Amino acid sequence: MSHPDDTAAGAAAVVTDRAAQRAKELGADQALEALRAELELRPRLGRLIRTITEGGRQVELYSTRIEGDAAAGRPAVNVVHAYAPAPPWPPTVRIAAVVPEDPPHPDL
């Protein structure tokens, strides 16, 4: 049994059906899969939004930006994921939302 802050132990990371569908619609499904794999190793990646209690467990909510790819026609997206440090083991990450960034408005 390892300590929850021990990133060598890793975390189980999954993508919700809705987040996967939205990523596919935006052409960001491969980038999201790469992020999911990275979150298994670094579950606290991104900017901490807040900490909540869910089912009696502390859950940390993070926001991470995936850069757009103009050549592929993919916009930049923001991904929200929830990290539940252990116990119980293993720690888990749930990618819950994929939201496209608003394009810049030069007239504003």
C-alpha positions as CSV (number, residue, x, y, z in Angstrom):
1,M,0.0,0.0,0.0
2,S,1.4,3.4,-1.0
3,H,0.8,6.9,0.1
4,P,-1.9,8.9,-1.9
5,D,0.7,11.5,-2.9
6,D,3.0,8.8,-4.3
7,T,2.7,9.4,-8.1
8,A,4.8,6.3,-8.8
9,A,1.8,4.2,-7.8
10,G,-0.3,5.9,-10.4
11,A,-4.1,6.3,-10.6
12,A,-6.9,4.6,-12.5
13,A,-8.1,7.2,-15.1
14,V,-11.3,7.0,-17.1
15,V,-13.2,9.2,-19.5
16,T,-17.0,9.5,-19.0
17,D,-19.2,8.7,-22.0
18,R,-20.3,12.3,-22.4
19,A,-16.7,13.7,-22.3
20,A,-15.6,11.0,-24.8
21,Q,-18.5,11.9,-27.1
22,R,-17.8,15.7,-26.9
23,A,-14.1,15.1,-27.6
24,K,-15.0,13.1,-30.6
25,E,-17.3,15.8,-31.9
26,L,-14.5,18.3,-31.5
27,G,-11.8,16.1,-33.1
28,A,-10.0,16.0,-29.8
29,D,-10.4,12.3,-29.0
30,Q,-6.8,11.4,-29.6
31,A,-5.5,14.3,-27.5
32,L,-8.0,13.4,-24.8
33,E,-6.7,9.8,-24.7
34,A,-3.1,11.2,-24.4
35,L,-4.2,13.4,-21.5
36,R,-6.0,10.4,-19.8
37,A,-2.8,8.4,-20.0
38,E,-0.8,11.3,-18.5
39,L,-3.3,11.7,-15.7
40,E,-2.6,8.1,-14.7
41,L,0.9,9.2,-13.8
42,R,0.2,12.8,-12.8
43,P,-3.4,13.0,-11.5
44,R,-3.0,16.5,-10.1
45,L,-2.1,17.9,-13.5
46,G,-3.7,21.3,-14.3
47,R,-5.2,24.1,-12.2
48,L,-7.0,23.1,-9.0
49,I,-10.5,24.5,-9.2
50,R,-11.9,23.4,-5.9
51,T,-12.1,20.5,-3.5
52,I,-15.5,18.9,-2.7
53,T,-16.9,15.9,-0.7
54,E,-18.5,13.2,-2.8
55,G,-19.8,10.1,-1.2
56,G,-17.8,10.8,2.0
57,R,-14.5,11.2,0.0
58,Q,-12.5,14.3,-0.7
59,V,-12.5,14.9,-4.5
60,E,-10.2,17.5,-6.2
61,L,-11.5,19.2,-9.3
62,Y,-8.9,20.3,-11.9
63,S,-9.0,22.1,-15.2
64,T,-6.5,21.4,-18.0
65,R,-6.1,23.0,-21.4
66,I,-5.3,21.1,-24.5
67,E,-3.9,23.3,-27.2
68,G,-5.7,23.5,-30.5
69,D,-4.3,22.2,-33.8
70,A,-5.2,24.5,-36.7
71,A,-3.8,22.1,-39.3
72,A,-6.2,19.4,-38.0
73,G,-9.0,21.8,-37.5
74,R,-9.2,21.1,-33.8
75,P,-10.0,23.9,-31.4
76,A,-8.3,24.4,-28.0
77,V,-10.3,22.7,-25.3
78,N,-10.6,22.8,-21.6
79,V,-10.9,19.5,-19.8
80,V,-12.3,19.1,-16.3
81,H,-11.3,16.1,-14.3
82,A,-12.0,14.9,-10.8
83,Y,-9.2,13.3,-8.7
84,A,-10.1,11.1,-5.7
85,P,-7.0,10.4,-3.8
86,A,-6.9,7.1,-2.0
87,P,-8.0,5.4,0.2
88,P,-9.7,3.4,-1.0
89,W,-7.1,2.2,-3.4
90,P,-6.2,2.9,-6.1
91,P,-6.7,6.7,-6.5
92,T,-9.0,7.5,-9.3
93,V,-9.3,10.2,-12.0
94,R,-12.6,10.8,-13.9
95,I,-12.5,13.1,-16.9
96,A,-15.9,14.6,-16.8
97,A,-16.1,17.5,-19.3
98,V,-14.5,18.7,-22.5
99,V,-15.4,22.3,-23.5
100,P,-14.1,24.1,-26.5
101,E,-12.5,27.5,-25.9
102,D,-14.3,30.5,-27.4
103,P,-12.4,31.8,-30.4
104,P,-10.7,35.2,-29.9
105,H,-12.7,38.2,-30.9
106,P,-10.4,40.8,-32.3
107,D,-13.1,43.5,-32.2
108,L,-13.4,43.3,-28.4
